[in-house]
């Protein structure tokens, strides 16, 4: 594969992430069937959705620390096989408790993927291609969500809710076996050594990891990390609401069939996100050549311009307007999502990147994990439409917070545009 192997890595991880999201999304499209078969109420369904998120969040930081200290290839493939087996086990669930346990175990397996995979990708891709590589990888999130939600709704309607879990679980195990022979572990820090970026972010290739305490202190010593984490919590809260409740919202408010609700809840939003994430990757790789906060600038644009579409998604009574709102929100969500990890990696040393992703993922999903239950309670008093429209306020607040952070901590141009050559910014 030679010099193009770094793009083959993106291609391989694309499919791993595809199953990561297809497996987790499938359950939401069969909520009405689970509600009927197991006699569950909306709050119990919210717990089913949240069980994944809470365990995923709880093990995120641990997964990050492990990712900086063990071979990432093993963590990626081992996690894929584990959560795929759990997906097969979900199909065998016969009661509420088993369903919650399987969702929790799914969260455990998937928690190890992003810290390891994003660290691995950053060692293959430097400043010129990192956002493009990660944005292409991010497109698998939307593809997996579309296929997972649509296939589960269709197969649930015609073959029973168990069928899609057998399909995705079996294919995931097969993919894991294939990757054992083709996915390679890169040298840690090799991209920075090649690019000669900000010297305070560099570390010698394959240098030994810091102690756990020192790693955590280094990560959170940069003020921008705190802001990126806070913004991720807000964005994740909004995304969790849409992923969890949009199929049921369409099924109830617009009287769509189960399969059509699963399709419409995902396809317009996620396809638009694919376009947005590609746009965001290209835009960010261009901006970061000139400004240290270039990737974050692209993210702030996505958040702020997504506000009106979020409001429309809950407020409208028209299906065409709803489709426009979902597509608009999806596009600007993709603009933000393209640089979630690339922006973080711009302010964290290579040897601590998996840890940084793990902590950010953990904190973000704790916040996101509250969304399904919070909306279940709030909708009882205010209605689901009002709750969905209210998410636009969150996007506005966190978009402005990100702009403030860029102006305060990431104002300087990159080294190649400075006559002195050294980046004059707040110390890491």
N, C-alpha and C positions, 0 to 999 in steps of 0.2 A: 504493500500500500504506500510505502515511501513517504514523501513530503506531504501527501494529502491525507495521511492517517489521522491528523487532528480533526479533519472534517468527518472522517469515518466514525470517530469517537462520538461526535455530535449526533450522527445518524443512528448509532447503536443506542445511545442514551435516550434518543427521541422515543424509541419504542418502549423502553423501560418506563419512562415517564407516562407514556400513553396508557399503559396498563395500570400505573399508579393511580391515575385519575378516573379511568373507566371503572375500575373496581370500586372506588369510593363513591362515584356518582350514581351508579346503578340503583342503589337502595332507594334513592329519593323518588325515582319514577314509579316505584311499586308501593309507595306509602298507602294509597287508597286500598290496594289489595291486602296489605298487612293489617291495615285498620279493620278491614272486614273479616279476614280469616282469624286473626288473633284477638279481636275485640279491643284494639288499642285506641286511646284518645290522642288528641294533638300534643299534649304535654309529653306523653310517653313516646310518641314518635320523635318529638324534639330531643328527648334523652337518647334515643337510638342514634340520631344524627350527631349529638354532642359527645357521645361516648368515644367515638373515633377521635374527635378533635381534642378532647381532654387528655387522652392517653398519648396521642400524637404530640401534643404540646408538652406533656410531662416528661417525655423521653427525648425531646428535641435537643436540649442542652447536653444531655449525656451522649447522644448520638454525635454531636459536634465534637466533643472532647475525644471520643473514640476515633472519629474520622481524621483527627490530626495526629493520631498515635498508632494507627493500624492501617494496613493496606486498604485503600479505598475501593479497589476493584472487588475484593472479597466482600466488603460491606454492601456494595451495590447489588451484586449477583445474589448473595445470601439473603438480603432483604427481599428481593424480587421473588425468589422461590418461596420464602416464608409467607409473605402476604398473599401470594397466589394460592397456597395451600389453605390459608384461612378463608379466602374467598370461596373455595370449594366447600369448606366447612360451613359457611354461611348458608349455602343452599340446603344443608341438612338440618337447619334450625327448625324446631317445632313449637317454640314458645318465646315469650318476650325476653326472659332471662338469657336464653341461649343466643338470641339475636344481639343483645347488648354486649355480651361477652365476645362474640365474634367481631363485632365492630370495634371493640376496644383492642383486641389482638391485631386487627387490621392496622389500627393506628400505631401500634408498637412496631410492626414490620416496616411500615412506610416511613416512620420517623428517621430512619437511618439513610434514606435515599438522598435527600437534597443536600445535607451537609457534605457528604462524601462526593456526590456527583458534581456539585458546583465548584468545590475545591479542585477536583480532578480536571474539570474543563478549564479553569483559570490557569492551570499549569500547561495546558496545550495551546491556549489562546492568549496573546498579549493585548496591549492597548489598542492595536489597530483592528482586531477582529473579535475581541471579547464580547462586546454587546451584540454583534451580529450572531455569534455562535450561541450565546445564551438566549437571544430572542428566537432563533430558529428552534432551539430546544424547548422554549416556553410555548411554542405553537402546539406542541404535543399535549400540553395541559388542556387546551381548548378542543383539540381533536378527540382526546380521551373522554372529555366531558360530554361532547356531542354524541359520540358513539355509545358511551356508557349509558347516558340518559335515554337516548332514542331506542337503542337495542333492548334495554331493560323494559321500557314501556311497551314496545311492540311484542317482544317475546312473552312478557307478563300477560298481556291481553289474550294471546292466542295459545301459549304453552305453559302458563303458570309462572309465578314470580321466581321460582327456583332456577329456571332454565338459563338465564343470562349469567348467573354466578358459576354454573358449571362451565359455560363457554369461556368466560374471561379467566377463571382460575386455571383451567387446563392449558390455555394458550400461554399464560404467564409462566408456568412451570417449564413448558417447552422452550420458551425464549431464554430462560435462565440457563438451561443446559447448553444451548447454542453459544451463549456469550462466554461460557467458561473457556472456550478455545480461541476467542478472537479479541477480547477486551484486555488491554495492557495498562499497567500502572506507570504513570510518568514520574519524572524526577520533580520533587517539590521545589517550587521557586524558579523553575527553569525559564518561564516566560519573562519574569522580571529581570533575571540575569541577562536575558537577551535584549530586552527593551531599554534597560537603563533608565527606569522611571525614578520617581521621588526616592532618594536614597534612604529616607527614614522608613519607607515601606518595604525596602528590600531585605532579603536574608539570603545567605549563601545556600545554593541548592542542596537539598537533603540535610539541612542543618537540623540538629536535634530539637524536638519541641520544648517549649518552656514548661515550667511547672504549671499546674492548673491555675493556681492563684495569679501567677504572673501573666498567663495568657488572658485571663479575664480582665485584669487591670489594663493590659495593653489595648484590648479591644475597646473598652469603655472609657479610655482616657481621651478619645477624640469626641468632642461635643456632637459632631454630626452623626455619630453612631446612635446616640440617644434619640435624635430627631428621626432618623431613618426607621428605627424600631417603633417609635410612637406612630408614625405615619402608616407603617405596615399593619399595626394593630387596627387602625381605623379602616384601612382598605380591606383587610381580611374580614372584619365585622360585616361590612357591606356585601362582600362576595359570598360569605356564608349564608346570608339571608336569601340571596338570589338562588344559590345552588340548592338550598334545602327546601324553600317554600314556593319557588316559582312554578314547578309542575302542579302542585296542589292549588295554587292561586289561579292558574289558567283553567284547571279542571272545574273549580267551583265558580269563579266569577264569569268566565266566558263560555262555560258549558262545553268545553272540548272533551273529546274522548281521551282515554288514558294514554294511548299511543300518540295522539296529536299534542296533548299537553306536554308529554315528555320531549317530543320533537321541537315544538315551538318555544319551550322554556330554555332550550340550549342552542339550537342551530343558528338563529340570527345573532344572538349575543356572542357565541363562541366563534363563528365564522368571521364576524367583524373584528373580534379580538385577534384573530390570526393576522389580518391585514394591519391592525394597529401595532401588534408586537413586531412585525417586520419593519414597519415604519419607524417605530421607537428604537430598534436596534441600529438602523442606518443613521438616524438622526443623532443618536447618542455617540456613536463612534466618530461622527463628524465633529460634534460639539466638544468632545473631550480632548480632541487634538489641540484645541485652543483654550478651553477653560477647564479647570480641575473639577468644577461642579457640572460639567456638561451633561453627564448621564442623569443627574438629579434635575436639571432643567427640563429634560424631556419628560421625566416623571411628573413634575409639577404641572406641566401643560396638560397631561392626561387627566389628572385629578380635577383641575379647575374647569376644563371644558366638558367634563362628564357630568357636571352638576345638573344642568337643565334636563338632560335625558333621564337621569335617575328620578327626578320629580315627575316627569311625564309617565314613566313606566307604571307608577302606582295610581296616578290620577286619572288617566284617560279611560273612556268607555268604548273607544274605537279600536278594533283589532289592527287596522293599518297603522294608526298612530302608535299603538303598542309595539308593533314590529319595528317602526322607525326608532322608538325610544330604546328598545333593547339593542338594536344595531349600533346606535350612537353611543350608548353606554359601553357596549362591548369594544368598540374601536378605541375609545379613550382609556378604557381599562387596560387594553393591550399596550398602549403607549406607556402607561405606568409600569405594568408587569414586566416589560422587556428588560428593565434595568434594576429590578429589585436586588438581585445578588451582585450584579456588576457594579452598581453604585456602592454597595457595602464593601466590596473588595478593593475599591479605590482608596479606602481609608483604613485598611486592616492589613497587617503583614501576612505574606503567603503562608507561613507556618501556622497561623492562627485562623485561617479562613474557614475551615470546617467548623471550628468552635464558634466563630462569629455567626455563621449561618444557622447553626444549631440553636444558639441562644435567641437569635432573632425569630426563627421559626417557632420556637417554644413560646415565647412571649406573645407573638402575633396570633398563634392559634389558641392560646388561653383566652385572648380577647374574642377571637372569632367563635370559639366554642360556646360563648355565652349567647350568641346571636339567635340560634334556633329556638331556645327556650324563652329568651326575652321577647321575641316576636310572637311566640305562641301566647304568652300572657298578655302582651300589649294589644294584640289583635282582638282579644276578647272584649276590650273596652273601646278601642278606636277603629277597629277594622283593619284587615290586611292591606287594603289600598293606601290608607293614610300612613301606615308603618313603612311601607316600601317607599313612598314619596319622601318621608322624613329622612331617609338615608342620604338624600342630597345635601343635607346640612353637614353631615359628617365629612363628605367629600370636600365641601367648601372649607371647613375648618382645617382639615389636615393638609389640603393643598396650600393654603396660606401659610401654615406652619413650615412646610417644606421650602417655600419661597423665602421665608424669614431666615431659615438655616443656611440656605445657599448664599444669601446676601451677607450674612455675618461670618460664616466660617469657610466658605468656598469661593471667595470673590476672585482670587488670583488666577492668572493665566498659567497654563502648563509651562514646564521648563523650556521647551523649545521656542516659546514665544517671549521669553524673558531675556533681556540683554545680559543680566547677571548670571543667568543659568540656574540659580537656586530658587526653589519655591518658598516665598515668604508668607507662610500661613501659620495658624496657631499650632503649637507642637502637638504631636500625637501622644 
